[in-house]
């Protein structure tokens, strides 16, 4: 009780408000003697704003933004306990710097468990902005969360943290793929979507932090059939996922049956989607966390393992993780011809020429690829982290076996690509923190003999200066099938690079972030017929005039080499392609019920000495919460681009557990409206309508998604049921 009273007075003294300190003292002293901690009422997470802070500038709708978004949502559902979290778990939040993590762990060691989230104000390095950012994702609980809580079945049955989600969405306009099918002159049916244009999702999860997690998900994408056909392994929905997980059972630290993800080292061999890449956050997101096994409940159909995984503590400092996965993946299967045999180095009769990752099974050809290749993955990790976890050493092995061999198209840029049925990859990883410096890295070797290595350093050079350095080298014959370490390529292959990052806080409320990344590709790439190189740099200046407003300006320049499409030479000639973008963003909440966001972004694009192309988008968001049970959000945007090369991607707020980042090119307007209604304590409803209208266009989209007309409209509805 004495510490509780002293802490309340300390808060009052730090804030300079005696009334606030007295109120804190009353609140803390009002707890019973048995209450060891005081939990903070977790605020609503502004995921849209947070994702914009982490990512620099989206330049593709094919990147795994949704995977990172899902991991943030997992922390919302099962918040991290600040009294039991280790260094790796705290780092996995992507919101805390190494000095902040060290200060928190030292505070716990000297003073014992935190009494309330307010206590973070008394820890060195934790400013108000940091506390506001982490508050939705953390909690302050007991150091033994599973003590005296009854049997497992009872805890699962009585857990309040559970939810069933039902979602429906559809494009309102008719698209070419859904038109009536007419046979051609040969009597063959043209390619078309086999199912309805409705997209449906059912998802349930109940969980308690560091105790258990149970969940399942089922999804049907637009164009997929809702059918029952055992011959094609379709049972209603096109995709299913389920898991059952337990944590902290003595020496058994975690066990997951069903679908799961794995994250070890720097993600060179195993990465669970916690990768931000080169974003506007140049320090905290650079180092990957050794978080191990995580249950999977998302609807991304290619980013998980299916089987079982477990982590056992052999000693307090030594942990062993083992896993086994067996599932069918999408693949384009082919039977080799005589010509194929002459071109290919390996003699494969039946092989997979490609591994689609879209997860779409709408047409006959996509359906033929569905779950056509069985895949078996086994492996493990042995990690050593003595004492406070400043030092972390590990050895990881991943063994992959396909039922049919992989053989890419016989193109020059595929010369070093993985081929065959079997790949064994091993790596060693390390991290070490000393005072305000953190060293980390991972080095791996694949069965082909190729080496991949990534090594970095984070340093706090002063109270207001942080710096980062990261070197990477991935051989052209290095094959990692599930890794996602930092790179300029979409995969960790055929790349050398050096990344330098900096963050400055020169005066109160001002922050400057910058990075420079130099990279080189020693071998050919797709659309690049020779060795190439480039660079990428970013500068962001942020200013917070008040506690409820933020303004930042950002410039980013990226130069990469591609083949000259206009060249008449017989051999391809890589030429520089420059893309420079500018972003202005202002977020303010003039009243507790009103939030305004203005976003202006533009780009200039030039290939070699060709003409300069440009594009821009101007977006205004308004969020109003007239009363507690109703929240309304709307956006109106204008866009104008010279073509697809200057396309714009802009984040949009969406229903919970959904992520929207549409591509805008051409000329036109886009708007959307989102309503969140809390019908009662157990039911929450989201309704969303979005419309894009183009000028000077007769059609929207291409291929089977083509719409006759100049606009596209989407509707989405979601119901959350707390059971």
WOJO-V583145 format. One record per helix or strand of 2 or more residues. SS is the DSSP state (helix for helix, strand for strand). FROM is the first residue (numbers start at 1). TO is the last residue. If there is no record, write none. Layout:
ss,from,to
SS,FROM,TO
SS,FROM,TO
This chain:
ss,from,to
helix,2,15
helix,18,29
helix,47,54
helix,65,77
strand,80,81
helix,87,91
helix,98,111
helix,117,122
helix,128,135
strand,138,139
helix,152,158
strand,162,171
helix,176,178
strand,199,208
strand,212,220
strand,227,229
helix,230,232
strand,234,236
strand,239,249
strand,252,263
strand,292,295
strand,305,313
strand,318,329
strand,332,335
helix,338,343
strand,350,354
helix,364,369
strand,373,384
strand,391,406
helix,412,414
strand,420,434
strand,437,445
strand,451,462
strand,465,474
strand,495,504
strand,510,521
strand,532,543
strand,549,563
strand,574,591
strand,594,607
strand,613,627
strand,630,641
helix,644,646
strand,648,649
strand,663,664
strand,667,678
strand,683,694
strand,699,700
helix,703,705
strand,707,708
strand,711,721
